[in-house]
């Protein structure tokens, strides 16, 4: 039942699988390397595009040009002054001297580098093409490399000296700015605190009501207290952020960090990933966590100043609005006071007028009372006459109503007699209808009984037919079983047949016959080329194709009506489209 295991073969298969797996692993590693390399190249390409835009922007908006334009404007504005004319002329001479020195420095340092670059590009192209130009003195790459190292060391020394001079100038400027209060406070000019207390213009306003003026001026103190509390609360929330100068970074590193962030606009895709990658390249000695921490500090610091500027701006706006409102209210109070005085004067005049009118009204009221007494007597007489007429009309109305009641009573009695007659007639008609319904019910019962008998007969007939069909089916099954018994195979039981070789196994053990080389690769079960070309339909289609009319309706109909040499069998005809 069990076969011996060929371990050598299994080891060979295992080694082969391991080899294939290692090859695939190397391919995956290679693909990962290529993917990382392409990703790095794509990132560098994006950095290059950002830097080019920044370079163009810096080229367009150089601060030296702006300062130069401002200086020229200032010089032109003050050139007419005789006292400062000599001083500004010295500025012009110094400017020309600096331009001349800059051009000399450029010729002695930058121009030779560009010339050397062009010579190197030409030398590399000549050596790549395999051609030698005897006009070039240095054909040895070692000499070229040594020359490049020498030039590089000279440039590094120049850059170090320039960096030293730059740092010294920056330190001098810091010392100068720290000694001049105006320059020191200019950096925070946008965040200067607003004026506090009650403004002088509000104190000078005139108000006829002292308490109103005090309450209005008190609003300035309350407003200042509210915004001072907000600023103190804001500083308390960001006290840890403000305790570190530049987030613990140096001034140069912090300014470089902000400059790199400004290079990446907010609408740039994957902005944060790009400037984090750029910062990691710019500060290789720092970890990503330090860069992210400084980024968060910058955002919090920026939010603090933005919020502080917004509060100061709101403070100034609210003070201005409050001042305008106080001015309007005090002006309205003055107007109201004048109106009140005018109203009191008019009321005094009106009281005098009312007293004179009151005397006239009293006399008119006395006359009116006498007229009302006479009018009342006349109305009492008219009322008595009217009551007599009304009693006579009521008597006549009572007599008329009694007559109407008698007529209605007689009419109702007549209606009741007619209603009784109609009820008797309806009762007679109902009795007749009941007799007719009873006769019809007898007829309907007889008809229902007849239908029930007919249905019972039909059901019995159906049952008889069903039994006949069942009998026929049983007889048919019996005949089929007899036929099955005649054709059913009778095989003797052989228990050893399970352990014998199968016919398939025996066929596999036989030697395969040698293939016949001359035998065709595939058996042909279709028509030959001679049979196809001898078909009239093929000939007809070829002639029509030569004439160029094989694709019109007439050609298709002619080919369809052409009969083959041998008619097709009836079982080969398609009936799909019929």
MOZIVEN-V62812 format. One line per field, one symbol per residue. phi: phi as a letter, one per 20 degrees, with the letter a starting at -180 (. if undefined). psi: psi as a letter, one per 20 degrees, with the letter a starting at -180 (. if undefined). burial: # if it has 16 or more other C-alpha atoms within 10 Angstrom, else .. A space follows every 10 residues. Layout:
phi: ???
psi: ???
burial: ???
This chain:
phi: .ddfeeffff ffffffffff ffffffffgf ffffffffff ffffffffff ffffffffff dfffffffff fffffffdff fffeffffff ffffffffff fffffffede ffffffffff fffffffffm dddffefeee ffffffffff ffffffffff ffffffffff ffffffffed ffffeffdff dffffdneff fffffdcfdf ffffffffff ffffffffff fffffffdff fffdelmnef ffffffffff fffeffeffl ffffffffff ffdfedefff ffffffffff ffffffffff ffffffffff ffffffgfff ffffffffff ffffffffff ffffffffff ffffffffff ffffffffff ffffffffff ffffffffff ffffffffff ffffffffff ffffffffff ffffffffff ffffffffff ffffffffff ffffffffff ffffffffff ffffffdffd dffcffffee feffffffff fffffeffff fcfeddeeff fffefgffff fffffffncf deffffffff efeffdffff fefedfee
psi: hqqqpnhggh gghghggggg ggghghgggg hgggghghgg hgghgghggg hgghghghhh lphhgghggh ggghghhjhi phgjghghhh gghhghghgg hggggghigg ghghghghgg gghghghhij qpoiipgoip hghggggghg hghghggghg ghhghghghh gghggghhio hghhihhkhi jqqrprapqh hhhiqppiog hggghghhhg gggghghhgg ghgghhhkhh giipokkirr gghghhghhh hhhorhjpql gghghgghhh hhmhiqrhhg ghghghgggg gghghghghg ggghggghgg ghgggggggh ghggghghgg ghggghhghh hghhghhhgh hgghhghhgg hhgghggghg ghggghhghh hghhghhggh hgghggghgh ghgghhghhg ghggghgghh gghhghhggh hgghgggghg hggghhghgh gghghghghh gggggghggh hhhhhhipqo pqpohihhir qrhgghhhhq ppqpqohipq hqpojaqrhg hghiphhggg hgghghikki jrhgghhghh ipqrgpqqqh iippjgj.
burial: .......... .......... .......... .......... ..#...#..# ...#...... .......... ....#...#. .......#.. .......... .......... ..#....... ..#....... .......... .......#.. .......... .......... .......... .......... #.....##.. .#....#... ..#..##.## ..##...#.. #..#...... ##...##... ...#..#..# #.##...... ...###.##. .......... #..##.##.. #..#...##. ###.##..#. .##..##.## #.##...... .......... .......... .......... .......... .......... .......... .......... .......... .......... .......... .......... .......... .......... .......... .......... .......... .......... .......... .......... ......#... #..#.....# ........#. .......... ........
